[in-house]
Amino acid sequence: ALHGVVRSTERRFPPTGRDTLRCLAARTALFLTWQRLRETGPAAD
């Protein structure tokens, strides 16, 4: 579902902005993964 949103958003952006969007998406995914690992990790105890 999220991939479809990114696809439709990419269409509105020029090719240069597309790289920035992809970088931002990767950063967000990395942050969310880190946050989830922190919540379920030893810190949760």
CHARMM internal coordinates of N, CA and C (Angstrom, degrees):
IC EDIT
DIST 1 N 1 CA 1.4780
DIST 1 CA 1 C 1.5395
ANGL 1 N 1 CA 1 C 110.22
DIST 1 C 2 N 1.3178
ANGL 1 CA 1 C 2 N 115.08
DIHE 1 N 1 CA 1 C 2 N -46.06
DIST 2 N 2 CA 1.4646
ANGL 1 C 2 N 2 CA 120.64
DIHE 1 CA 1 C 2 N 2 CA -179.41
DIST 2 CA 2 C 1.5171
ANGL 2 N 2 CA 2 C 110.98
DIHE 1 C 2 N 2 CA 2 C -65.20
DIST 2 C 3 N 1.3461
ANGL 2 CA 2 C 3 N 115.64
DIHE 2 N 2 CA 2 C 3 N -34.93
DIST 3 N 3 CA 1.4613
ANGL 2 C 3 N 3 CA 120.49
DIHE 2 CA 2 C 3 N 3 CA -179.86
DIST 3 CA 3 C 1.5242
ANGL 3 N 3 CA 3 C 110.50
DIHE 2 C 3 N 3 CA 3 C -63.21
DIST 3 C 4 N 1.3375
ANGL 3 CA 3 C 4 N 116.24
DIHE 3 N 3 CA 3 C 4 N -36.09
DIST 4 N 4 CA 1.4600
ANGL 3 C 4 N 4 CA 120.69
DIHE 3 CA 3 C 4 N 4 CA 178.90
DIST 4 CA 4 C 1.5148
ANGL 4 N 4 CA 4 C 111.48
DIHE 3 C 4 N 4 CA 4 C -67.40
DIST 4 C 5 N 1.3149
ANGL 4 CA 4 C 5 N 116.74
DIHE 4 N 4 CA 4 C 5 N -36.29
DIST 5 N 5 CA 1.4624
ANGL 4 C 5 N 5 CA 121.43
DIHE 4 CA 4 C 5 N 5 CA 178.49
DIST 5 CA 5 C 1.5227
ANGL 5 N 5 CA 5 C 110.15
DIHE 4 C 5 N 5 CA 5 C -65.96
DIST 5 C 6 N 1.3321
ANGL 5 CA 5 C 6 N 115.67
DIHE 5 N 5 CA 5 C 6 N -43.27
DIST 6 N 6 CA 1.4615
ANGL 5 C 6 N 6 CA 120.86
DIHE 5 CA 5 C 6 N 6 CA 178.95
DIST 6 CA 6 C 1.5212
ANGL 6 N 6 CA 6 C 110.22
DIHE 5 C 6 N 6 CA 6 C -63.22
DIST 6 C 7 N 1.3418
ANGL 6 CA 6 C 7 N 115.93
DIHE 6 N 6 CA 6 C 7 N -40.81
DIST 7 N 7 CA 1.4678
ANGL 6 C 7 N 7 CA 121.51
DIHE 6 CA 6 C 7 N 7 CA 179.22
DIST 7 CA 7 C 1.5204
ANGL 7 N 7 CA 7 C 110.94
DIHE 6 C 7 N 7 CA 7 C -59.86
DIST 7 C 8 N 1.3287
ANGL 7 CA 7 C 8 N 116.90
DIHE 7 N 7 CA 7 C 8 N -47.47
DIST 8 N 8 CA 1.4642
ANGL 7 C 8 N 8 CA 121.18
DIHE 7 CA 7 C 8 N 8 CA -177.87
DIST 8 CA 8 C 1.5259
ANGL 8 N 8 CA 8 C 111.15
DIHE 7 C 8 N 8 CA 8 C -68.57
DIST 8 C 9 N 1.3325
ANGL 8 CA 8 C 9 N 116.28
DIHE 8 N 8 CA 8 C 9 N -31.95
DIST 9 N 9 CA 1.4624
ANGL 8 C 9 N 9 CA 120.08
DIHE 8 CA 8 C 9 N 9 CA 178.24
DIST 9 CA 9 C 1.5205
ANGL 9 N 9 CA 9 C 110.49
DIHE 8 C 9 N 9 CA 9 C -72.01
DIST 9 C 10 N 1.3473
ANGL 9 CA 9 C 10 N 115.61
DIHE 9 N 9 CA 9 C 10 N -38.76
DIST 10 N 10 CA 1.4649
ANGL 9 C 10 N 10 CA 120.90
DIHE 9 CA 9 C 10 N 10 CA -179.93
DIST 10 CA 10 C 1.5161
ANGL 10 N 10 CA 10 C 111.30
DIHE 9 C 10 N 10 CA 10 C -60.24
DIST 10 C 11 N 1.3251
ANGL 10 CA 10 C 11 N 115.94
DIHE 10 N 10 CA 10 C 11 N -33.78
DIST 11 N 11 CA 1.4589
ANGL 10 C 11 N 11 CA 120.51
DIHE 10 CA 10 C 11 N 11 CA -177.13
DIST 11 CA 11 C 1.5266
ANGL 11 N 11 CA 11 C 111.75
DIHE 10 C 11 N 11 CA 11 C -64.37
DIST 11 C 12 N 1.3198
ANGL 11 CA 11 C 12 N 116.66
DIHE 11 N 11 CA 11 C 12 N -29.50
DIST 12 N 12 CA 1.4722
ANGL 11 C 12 N 12 CA 120.89
DIHE 11 CA 11 C 12 N 12 CA -178.53
DIST 12 CA 12 C 1.5261
ANGL 12 N 12 CA 12 C 111.57
DIHE 11 C 12 N 12 CA 12 C -81.61
DIST 12 C 13 N 1.3193
ANGL 12 CA 12 C 13 N 116.52
DIHE 12 N 12 CA 12 C 13 N -19.81
DIST 13 N 13 CA 1.4581
ANGL 12 C 13 N 13 CA 120.88
DIHE 12 CA 12 C 13 N 13 CA -177.47
DIST 13 CA 13 C 1.5234
ANGL 13 N 13 CA 13 C 112.02
DIHE 12 C 13 N 13 CA 13 C -93.02
DIST 13 C 14 N 1.3290
ANGL 13 CA 13 C 14 N 117.11
DIHE 13 N 13 CA 13 C 14 N 149.02
DIST 14 N 14 CA 1.4678
ANGL 13 C 14 N 14 CA 121.10
DIHE 13 CA 13 C 14 N 14 CA 172.51
DIST 14 CA 14 C 1.5308
ANGL 14 N 14 CA 14 C 109.77
DIHE 13 C 14 N 14 CA 14 C -70.27
DIST 14 C 15 N 1.3403
ANGL 14 CA 14 C 15 N 117.70
DIHE 14 N 14 CA 14 C 15 N 162.07
DIST 15 N 15 CA 1.4691
ANGL 14 C 15 N 15 CA 121.70
DIHE 14 CA 14 C 15 N 15 CA -178.59
DIST 15 CA 15 C 1.5287
ANGL 15 N 15 CA 15 C 113.67
DIHE 14 C 15 N 15 CA 15 C -52.87
DIST 15 C 16 N 1.3219
ANGL 15 CA 15 C 16 N 117.64
DIHE 15 N 15 CA 15 C 16 N -33.13
DIST 16 N 16 CA 1.4663
ANGL 15 C 16 N 16 CA 120.74
DIHE 15 CA 15 C 16 N 16 CA -179.42
DIST 16 CA 16 C 1.5243
ANGL 16 N 16 CA 16 C 110.78
DIHE 15 C 16 N 16 CA 16 C -70.18
DIST 16 C 17 N 1.3120
ANGL 16 CA 16 C 17 N 116.54
DIHE 16 N 16 CA 16 C 17 N -40.28
DIST 17 N 17 CA 1.4534
ANGL 16 C 17 N 17 CA 121.10
DIHE 16 CA 16 C 17 N 17 CA 179.07
DIST 17 CA 17 C 1.5144
ANGL 17 N 17 CA 17 C 112.05
DIHE 16 C 17 N 17 CA 17 C -71.76
DIST 17 C 18 N 1.3230
ANGL 17 CA 17 C 18 N 115.82
DIHE 17 N 17 CA 17 C 18 N -19.52
DIST 18 N 18 CA 1.4543
ANGL 17 C 18 N 18 CA 121.45
DIHE 17 CA 17 C 18 N 18 CA -178.60
DIST 18 CA 18 C 1.5307
ANGL 18 N 18 CA 18 C 110.84
DIHE 17 C 18 N 18 CA 18 C -67.13
DIST 18 C 19 N 1.3368
ANGL 18 CA 18 C 19 N 116.31
DIHE 18 N 18 CA 18 C 19 N -38.13
DIST 19 N 19 CA 1.4645
ANGL 18 C 19 N 19 CA 120.91
DIHE 18 CA 18 C 19 N 19 CA 178.66
DIST 19 CA 19 C 1.5260
ANGL 19 N 19 CA 19 C 110.66
DIHE 18 C 19 N 19 CA 19 C -66.54
DIST 19 C 20 N 1.3283
ANGL 19 CA 19 C 20 N 115.40
DIHE 19 N 19 CA 19 C 20 N -39.29
DIST 20 N 20 CA 1.4591
ANGL 19 C 20 N 20 CA 120.63
DIHE 19 CA 19 C 20 N 20 CA 178.86
DIST 20 CA 20 C 1.5210
ANGL 20 N 20 CA 20 C 110.36
DIHE 19 C 20 N 20 CA 20 C -64.93
DIST 20 C 21 N 1.3399
ANGL 20 CA 20 C 21 N 115.58
DIHE 20 N 20 CA 20 C 21 N -40.78
DIST 21 N 21 CA 1.4590
ANGL 20 C 21 N 21 CA 121.39
DIHE 20 CA 20 C 21 N 21 CA -179.74
DIST 21 CA 21 C 1.5246
ANGL 21 N 21 CA 21 C 110.50
DIHE 20 C 21 N 21 CA 21 C -65.04
DIST 21 C 22 N 1.3289
ANGL 21 CA 21 C 22 N 115.59
DIHE 21 N 21 CA 21 C 22 N -40.48
DIST 22 N 22 CA 1.4638
ANGL 21 C 22 N 22 CA 120.49
DIHE 21 CA 21 C 22 N 22 CA -179.40
DIST 22 CA 22 C 1.5271
ANGL 22 N 22 CA 22 C 110.76
DIHE 21 C 22 N 22 CA 22 C -67.28
DIST 22 C 23 N 1.3293
ANGL 22 CA 22 C 23 N 115.46
DIHE 22 N 22 CA 22 C 23 N -37.88
DIST 23 N 23 CA 1.4665
ANGL 22 C 23 N 23 CA 121.05
DIHE 22 CA 22 C 23 N 23 CA 178.66
DIST 23 CA 23 C 1.5268
ANGL 23 N 23 CA 23 C 109.71
DIHE 22 C 23 N 23 CA 23 C -66.04
DIST 23 C 24 N 1.3294
ANGL 23 CA 23 C 24 N 115.69
DIHE 23 N 23 CA 23 C 24 N -41.42
DIST 24 N 24 CA 1.4564
ANGL 23 C 24 N 24 CA 121.40
DIHE 23 CA 23 C 24 N 24 CA 179.52
DIST 24 CA 24 C 1.5242
ANGL 24 N 24 CA 24 C 110.78
DIHE 23 C 24 N 24 CA 24 C -65.17
DIST 24 C 25 N 1.3290
ANGL 24 CA 24 C 25 N 115.98
DIHE 24 N 24 CA 24 C 25 N -40.42
DIST 25 N 25 CA 1.4635
ANGL 24 C 25 N 25 CA 121.00
DIHE 24 CA 24 C 25 N 25 CA 179.38
DIST 25 CA 25 C 1.5270
ANGL 25 N 25 CA 25 C 111.04
DIHE 24 C 25 N 25 CA 25 C -65.32
DIST 25 C 26 N 1.3376
ANGL 25 CA 25 C 26 N 115.71
DIHE 25 N 25 CA 25 C 26 N -39.54
DIST 26 N 26 CA 1.4625
ANGL 25 C 26 N 26 CA 120.39
DIHE 25 CA 25 C 26 N 26 CA 179.03
DIST 26 CA 26 C 1.5236
ANGL 26 N 26 CA 26 C 110.68
DIHE 25 C 26 N 26 CA 26 C -66.51
DIST 26 C 27 N 1.3158
ANGL 26 CA 26 C 27 N 115.60
DIHE 26 N 26 CA 26 C 27 N -39.96
DIST 27 N 27 CA 1.4717
ANGL 26 C 27 N 27 CA 121.24
DIHE 26 CA 26 C 27 N 27 CA 178.31
DIST 27 CA 27 C 1.5222
ANGL 27 N 27 CA 27 C 111.32
DIHE 26 C 27 N 27 CA 27 C -62.77
DIST 27 C 28 N 1.3412
ANGL 27 CA 27 C 28 N 115.24
DIHE 27 N 27 CA 27 C 28 N -44.45
DIST 28 N 28 CA 1.4588
ANGL 27 C 28 N 28 CA 120.92
DIHE 27 CA 27 C 28 N 28 CA -179.79
DIST 28 CA 28 C 1.5210
ANGL 28 N 28 CA 28 C 110.92
DIHE 27 C 28 N 28 CA 28 C -63.46
DIST 28 C 29 N 1.3376
ANGL 28 CA 28 C 29 N 115.92
DIHE 28 N 28 CA 28 C 29 N -43.27
DIST 29 N 29 CA 1.4634
ANGL 28 C 29 N 29 CA 120.57
DIHE 28 CA 28 C 29 N 29 CA 179.39
DIST 29 CA 29 C 1.5269
ANGL 29 N 29 CA 29 C 110.67
DIHE 28 C 29 N 29 CA 29 C -62.65
DIST 29 C 30 N 1.3250
ANGL 29 CA 29 C 30 N 115.67
DIHE 29 N 29 CA 29 C 30 N -40.67
DIST 30 N 30 CA 1.4600
ANGL 29 C 30 N 30 CA 121.16
DIHE 29 CA 29 C 30 N 30 CA 179.69
DIST 30 CA 30 C 1.5268
ANGL 30 N 30 CA 30 C 110.71
DIHE 29 C 30 N 30 CA 30 C -65.10
DIST 30 C 31 N 1.3324
ANGL 30 CA 30 C 31 N 115.93
DIHE 30 N 30 CA 30 C 31 N -41.60
DIST 31 N 31 CA 1.4616
ANGL 30 C 31 N 31 CA 121.18
DIHE 30 CA 30 C 31 N 31 CA -179.99
DIST 31 CA 31 C 1.5233
ANGL 31 N 31 CA 31 C 111.52
DIHE 30 C 31 N 31 CA 31 C -65.50
DIST 31 C 32 N 1.3443
ANGL 31 CA 31 C 32 N 115.91
DIHE 31 N 31 CA 31 C 32 N -43.45
DIST 32 N 32 CA 1.4589
ANGL 31 C 32 N 32 CA 120.78
DIHE 31 CA 31 C 32 N 32 CA -179.70
DIST 32 CA 32 C 1.5216
ANGL 32 N 32 CA 32 C 110.97
DIHE 31 C 32 N 32 CA 32 C -65.23
DIST 32 C 33 N 1.3413
ANGL 32 CA 32 C 33 N 116.05
DIHE 32 N 32 CA 32 C 33 N -38.05
DIST 33 N 33 CA 1.4643
ANGL 32 C 33 N 33 CA 120.57
DIHE 32 CA 32 C 33 N 33 CA 178.38
DIST 33 CA 33 C 1.5230
ANGL 33 N 33 CA 33 C 110.11
DIHE 32 C 33 N 33 CA 33 C -65.97
DIST 33 C 34 N 1.3369
ANGL 33 CA 33 C 34 N 116.22
DIHE 33 N 33 CA 33 C 34 N -42.95
DIST 34 N 34 CA 1.4582
ANGL 33 C 34 N 34 CA 121.45
DIHE 33 CA 33 C 34 N 34 CA 179.52
DIST 34 CA 34 C 1.5257
ANGL 34 N 34 CA 34 C 110.79
DIHE 33 C 34 N 34 CA 34 C -63.56
DIST 34 C 35 N 1.3319
ANGL 34 CA 34 C 35 N 115.48
DIHE 34 N 34 CA 34 C 35 N -40.98
DIST 35 N 35 CA 1.4536
ANGL 34 C 35 N 35 CA 121.15
DIHE 34 CA 34 C 35 N 35 CA -179.79
DIST 35 CA 35 C 1.5280
ANGL 35 N 35 CA 35 C 110.65
DIHE 34 C 35 N 35 CA 35 C -64.27
DIST 35 C 36 N 1.3545
ANGL 35 CA 35 C 36 N 115.91
DIHE 35 N 35 CA 35 C 36 N -40.85
DIST 36 N 36 CA 1.4585
ANGL 35 C 36 N 36 CA 121.29
DIHE 35 CA 35 C 36 N 36 CA -179.59
DIST 36 CA 36 C 1.5321
ANGL 36 N 36 CA 36 C 110.44
DIHE 35 C 36 N 36 CA 36 C -67.88
DIST 36 C 37 N 1.3307
ANGL 36 CA 36 C 37 N 115.96
DIHE 36 N 36 CA 36 C 37 N -39.21
DIST 37 N 37 CA 1.4632
ANGL 36 C 37 N 37 CA 120.46
DIHE 36 CA 36 C 37 N 37 CA 178.79
DIST 37 CA 37 C 1.5226
ANGL 37 N 37 CA 37 C 110.45
DIHE 36 C 37 N 37 CA 37 C -65.91
DIST 37 C 38 N 1.3171
ANGL 37 CA 37 C 38 N 116.08
DIHE 37 N 37 CA 37 C 38 N -36.68
DIST 38 N 38 CA 1.4608
ANGL 37 C 38 N 38 CA 121.05
DIHE 37 CA 37 C 38 N 38 CA -179.66
DIST 38 CA 38 C 1.5290
ANGL 38 N 38 CA 38 C 110.54
DIHE 37 C 38 N 38 CA 38 C -68.83
DIST 38 C 39 N 1.3474
ANGL 38 CA 38 C 39 N 116.02
DIHE 38 N 38 CA 38 C 39 N -37.07
DIST 39 N 39 CA 1.4651
ANGL 38 C 39 N 39 CA 120.57
DIHE 38 CA 38 C 39 N 39 CA -178.87
DIST 39 CA 39 C 1.5261
ANGL 39 N 39 CA 39 C 111.79
DIHE 38 C 39 N 39 CA 39 C -70.96
DIST 39 C 40 N 1.3340
ANGL 39 CA 39 C 40 N 116.36
DIHE 39 N 39 CA 39 C 40 N -39.30
DIST 40 N 40 CA 1.4622
ANGL 39 C 40 N 40 CA 120.65
DIHE 39 CA 39 C 40 N 40 CA -177.04
DIST 40 CA 40 C 1.5214
ANGL 40 N 40 CA 40 C 112.26
DIHE 39 C 40 N 40 CA 40 C -92.01
DIST 40 C 41 N 1.3178
ANGL 40 CA 40 C 41 N 116.50
DIHE 40 N 40 CA 40 C 41 N -7.23
DIST 41 N 41 CA 1.4629
ANGL 40 C 41 N 41 CA 121.26
DIHE 40 CA 40 C 41 N 41 CA -177.86
DIST 41 CA 41 C 1.5160
ANGL 41 N 41 CA 41 C 112.86
DIHE 40 C 41 N 41 CA 41 C -82.12
DIST 41 C 42 N 1.3361
ANGL 41 CA 41 C 42 N 116.85
DIHE 41 N 41 CA 41 C 42 N -167.63
DIST 42 N 42 CA 1.4709
ANGL 41 C 42 N 42 CA 123.07
DIHE 41 CA 41 C 42 N 42 CA -178.86
DIST 42 CA 42 C 1.5295
ANGL 42 N 42 CA 42 C 112.91
DIHE 41 C 42 N 42 CA 42 C -58.66
DIST 42 C 43 N 1.3291
ANGL 42 CA 42 C 43 N 116.93
DIHE 42 N 42 CA 42 C 43 N -25.15
DIST 43 N 43 CA 1.4577
ANGL 42 C 43 N 43 CA 121.15
DIHE 42 CA 42 C 43 N 43 CA -178.37
DIST 43 CA 43 C 1.5276
ANGL 43 N 43 CA 43 C 111.35
DIHE 42 C 43 N 43 CA 43 C -67.04
DIST 43 C 44 N 1.3407
ANGL 43 CA 43 C 44 N 116.98
DIHE 43 N 43 CA 43 C 44 N -22.75
DIST 44 N 44 CA 1.4554
ANGL 43 C 44 N 44 CA 121.34
DIHE 43 CA 43 C 44 N 44 CA -179.23
DIST 44 CA 44 C 1.5226
ANGL 44 N 44 CA 44 C 111.05
DIHE 43 C 44 N 44 CA 44 C -68.03
DIST 44 C 45 N 1.3304
ANGL 44 CA 44 C 45 N 115.45
DIHE 44 N 44 CA 44 C 45 N -28.44
DIST 45 N 45 CA 1.4535
ANGL 44 C 45 N 45 CA 119.43
DIHE 44 CA 44 C 45 N 45 CA 177.89
DIST 45 CA 45 C 1.5187
ANGL 45 N 45 CA 45 C 109.01
DIHE 44 C 45 N 45 CA 45 C -77.80
END
COOR INIT
IC SEED 1 N 1 CA 1 C
IC BUILD
